Amino acid sequence: MNGNPLFPKQGHKKAKDAASFLLIAGVLGISVLGALAVKIPIKNVMEIFQYDVLIILITMELFTNLISGTNIMQYIAVRLAIKSNGSRRRILIFFGALMFLISPLVNNITAVLIILPVITVLLKAITLDRAYICVFFSILLSISNTGGAASPIGDFPAIVIMTSGITTFSDYLLRAMPLFLLTSIALLSFWVFRVRECIDGNVQKLAVDLLGTRYKHIKVDKKTLLGLCLIFVGMFFAWSLIPRDWMPPETVALIGYTVGAVFSALRGNALKLTIDFKPILTIAVFLFLAGTVRSSGALESIAQLLQLHIQSPRLLLLAIMVITSIASGLFSAGPAAAAMMPIIVNLCETTLAGKAHWAAIAYAASICAGSSMFLWSATAGFILSGKVDDARLGYCWGIREYLKYGIINYSIQMAIAMAAIMLML
Amino acid sequence: MNITEAILEIGLLETCRVIARHPGSFDSVSLQFPEVNSRETEERIQSFAGWIVQEKKELLFLMLPELALMETLAFSDWKGSVIIALPSDLDTKSRERIFANMPDNIRTEFVQEGTYPSDFRPDNGIVLCMGILPEGYRPYLLPECCRMMSLYKAFKGRRIFLSCFGSGTKAPELGWVYAEDDFFNGYLAGDV
């Protein structure tokens, strides 16, 4: 039962919003009180606050608005839906692959929001069951995490790594992309054979044909897209080649977006300047919390304690991976990334000096695996769950439904990440 | 599968066109949609478009975004504009899709259910609503169209019902409702 269609779950939505803002207020309150309790001036915390992370997040979200304004994302998603011919397995593979391609370029929430409208129309049209819904959205969520971690601009933890200075844009990309591509293929391969095809193929084909018709006159603004792609390639080269001391990554993002916006406006397109500020605000307060903890010196003590008890750099990194992934699973990617980063930086400067590039990958992989553990762990988890509810597909998809799939995805991701680190270190 | 959602976004004639391409699915959708034939559907679209051109009205006020009809009119001598009424409970994503999915070479305008299009008069405009006309019964419409027609029946000009199926079509059991007697003052049968 999906409730009265005339009155969608407004109360449910309001309760979720209230919970999110309660979390934001709670974290901010704890951070401020904690800082005051140990007599850390707030000004000191703000001096090490990572504004650069927020600038990159906001500008990349705005850049995504420019790209999606060309209708390319819709076009690709609809083409894939038509190519799938209604086959459940192909839908899973195609949209999993699409998610992996989009996530490295935009943050997870944006990636989910870009392809979800087409997915909901497609899923509403084909014959569904609870198991397929669970597999489909679980894989989508996990691949949004692996895709996000595959590039230094894909998601919050990756941006934190890029701005921390322990690795460079190209060093991160060259190591992370193959690892997370392999992880995504493993996740897809594991689940795709557990999906049963629907018996009535005729209805599936009709459903896909109807979906294609609903988008048949939507056109891609190819010239604007080409220009934006060139600008993006330019940003990519700038991130890879220009030393961060000379031009920091956030400045590259800002310049890239400004040039893109001017170009788009000159082409006569309306600029969409609205973005969802809730995740930005959430990340901002967690960065503030991380700043407070860092100013207290507690994280250096934890890092020293770990170094004292584990002598082998390889074992030390594995131990940190496990701790980070569990922290990410329990407290979600944002806080775990912000809280663990100073420890990683400390280790990269001491025990793991010379292996910093792989330490960064290990950290990203463990944050990414932990993000897939529970629904609340992933940046896009609750948003995706809410959108699935709103789409009224006939089945709920929430914390309980995701649990089994999340634990399996976490195990697969951690196993691959730990094996890769053991092999490479 | 919910056929109604597709009809609300692409219109009844285009839905007929798509369903006619998949004869193997007729049994599965028969509760919501009558059996259709590709050739008859195409002839019906041509015949409706021809009739509209002959009517020489500048404004067509449609209760559904009839893509098939608009595509045909775009390549005809007709130089008018199409106004499409959007149900008030249509979700935002569907609206955005409808806005972006309009054919080229035809002027379109949208009005929210209950809003009366500006400069739409009996001498320059005509209200059109698609549906099914089962033999011996009143027109059969989608509930959204029925609701909108109950508002626009006050229009003093021509309000025409176009049947997208042949006479004697078996009425589907789900998702359709009978129109009131005073909704229309003209009927165009779907026999070809």
Interface residues (C-beta under 8 A of the other chain):
Chain A: L6 N71 P117 T120 K124 A125 I126 T127 D200 N202 V203 K205 L206 A207 D209 L210 T213 R214 Y215 K216 H217 I218
Chain B: M1 N2 I3 E5 A6 E9 I10 E14 T15 V18 I19 R21 H22 G24 S25 S28 V29 L67 D89 K93 R97 A100 N101 M102 P103 D104
